[in-house]
Structures are given as C-alpha cells and as structure tokens.
Amino acid sequence: MYTLKGELKTIKDKVNITYSFSKREFVVTDNSGQYPQHIIFELIQDSCGVIDSYKVGDMIEVYFNIRGREWVSPSKEIKYFNTFNAWKITEMSNSGMVKADAKNVVFDVEEDEDNPFPF
C-alpha cells in the first residue's frame, strides 16, 4: 500500500475499454520535491464515479496499489505496464491535514484478469 498527498490537477472522463471493463484517470500534483511531479492514477469499474465528489484544486491524499503486468503481443514482443490503482481518497486541508469533515471514500478494486490492459 502506498499513499500520495497532493493537489488534484485533472479528472478525465470515464472510458469504456471493452463492453465489460471501464476506467477513469485522474492526476495529482506532488509538490514535495524540488520539481512538481504529476502522477496519474486510475479508478476502475464501479469506482469510476468516486472522483466526482472532488474538484480540480482540492488537496487530497490517495491510497493506492501499484500493479504491473506482462503482455505478449501477437508478434511475440513482451511489454510491461504499470498502473497506480487508487482504493481510498481523503480530502486534505491546504495545510496537509485531514479535514474534520473530509470525504473519506474507500472502494473495492476489482481486476479483470482476461483484460491484458488493466488500465
């Protein structure tokens, strides 16, 4: 389990990858280092709407798992994919503390093992 605190920079639209698999991405800017880092996270399936309760500019803490997959193309080329699957989002105050009335959203992360692209 990993966490990242930062400013919600972008919320993308939900995308249907296949008939039975959908995802939604959002970007958090981490300003803790010398240079800002823009980290993309994904929500999948039923959790795609969770980010709707937040707006660009909100300070949030994202709890996530790192997922990695190997995929062999039809031409037998091996490719690797990494994704950051968010499973909890907490709203923060501008000082970095959890707000007393914070939205604390936890959701289950399901994986579709038949889909070679879990993002």
HULIN-V974064 format. One record per residue. N is the residue number from 1. RES is the residue in one letter. PSI is psi in whole degrees, 0 to 359 (* if undefined). NEAR is the number of other C-alpha atoms within 12 Angstrom. D_CENTER is the distance of its C-alpha to the mean C-alpha in Angstrom with 1 decimal. Layout:
# HULIN-V974064
N,RES,PSI,NEAR,D_CENTER / N,RES,PSI,NEAR,D_CENTER
This chain:
# HULIN-V974064
1,M,139,14,13.0 / 2,Y,158,18,11.6 / 3,T,154,23,11.0 / 4,L,130,33,10.6 / 5,K,138,33,12.5 / 6,G,187,37,12.7 / 7,E,132,35,13.2 / 8,L,114,37,11.0 / 9,K,316,26,12.3 / 10,T,142,25,11.2 / 11,I,118,29,10.0 / 12,K,163,23,10.7 / 13,D,156,18,12.8 / 14,K,139,24,12.2 / 15,V,131,20,13.6 / 16,N,110,18,15.9 / 17,I,313,18,16.0 / 18,T,181,16,19.0 / 19,Y,326,10,21.0 / 20,S,9,15,19.1 / 21,F,125,26,15.5 / 22,S,158,27,13.1 / 23,K,163,36,9.5 / 24,R,136,32,7.8 / 25,E,152,33,5.9 / 26,F,155,36,6.0 / 27,V,135,33,7.5 / 28,V,133,38,8.8 / 29,T,122,28,12.3 / 30,D,114,25,13.7 / 31,N,21,19,17.5 / 32,S,342,15,18.7 / 33,G,191,10,20.4 / 34,Q,323,7,23.1 / 35,Y,142,9,20.8 / 36,P,141,14,17.6 / 37,Q,129,19,14.5 / 38,H,107,21,11.9 / 39,I,128,28,8.6 / 40,I,134,30,6.1 / 41,F,162,39,2.4 / 42,E,148,42,3.1 / 43,L,142,43,5.2 / 44,I,155,36,8.6 / 45,Q,234,31,12.2 / 46,D,343,22,13.3 / 47,S,359,29,10.2 / 48,C,330,32,9.6 / 49,G,352,25,11.9 / 50,V,324,31,10.5 / 51,I,347,40,9.4 / 52,D,336,23,13.0 / 53,S,3,20,14.5 / 54,Y,161,27,13.3 / 55,K,157,20,14.7 / 56,V,134,21,14.4 / 57,G,342,19,16.1 / 58,D,144,33,15.0 / 59,M,124,32,14.7 / 60,I,161,40,11.9 / 61,E,127,37,11.1 / 62,V,128,41,7.7 / 63,Y,132,29,8.7 / 64,F,164,28,7.1 / 65,N,147,23,9.1 / 66,I,128,22,9.9 / 67,R,140,23,11.2 / 68,G,141,18,14.0 / 69,R,149,21,16.3 / 70,E,138,18,19.8 / 71,W,135,20,21.0 / 72,V,121,14,24.6 / 73,S,167,12,25.5 / 74,P,333,8,28.7 / 75,S,12,8,30.5 / 76,K,14,9,29.5 / 77,E,133,10,27.3 / 78,I,130,13,24.7 / 79,K,152,16,21.2 / 80,Y,140,16,18.2 / 81,F,137,17,14.5 / 82,N,142,20,11.7 / 83,T,152,24,8.0 / 84,F,103,33,5.5 / 85,N,109,37,4.9 / 86,A,140,43,4.2 / 87,W,353,32,7.8 / 88,K,139,31,9.3 / 89,I,132,38,9.4 / 90,T,134,35,12.8 / 91,E,138,34,14.6 / 92,M,159,27,16.7 / 93,S,170,21,20.0 / 94,N,339,17,20.8 / 95,S,356,14,22.5 / 96,G,3,20,19.4 / 97,M,152,17,20.6 / 98,V,131,21,19.1 / 99,K,144,18,20.8 / 100,A,324,11,23.4 / 101,D,28,11,22.4 / 102,A,144,19,18.6 / 103,K,125,24,16.4 / 104,N,97,23,15.1 / 105,V,122,23,12.8 / 106,V,141,21,12.4 / 107,F,159,22,11.9 / 108,D,142,19,12.7 / 109,V,117,26,10.7 / 110,E,145,24,13.2 / 111,E,141,25,13.8 / 112,D,98,18,16.2 / 113,E,342,13,18.5 / 114,D,347,12,20.5 / 115,N,119,18,17.9 / 116,P,347,22,18.1 / 117,F,92,26,14.9 / 118,P,37,33,12.0 / 119,F,*,36,9.6
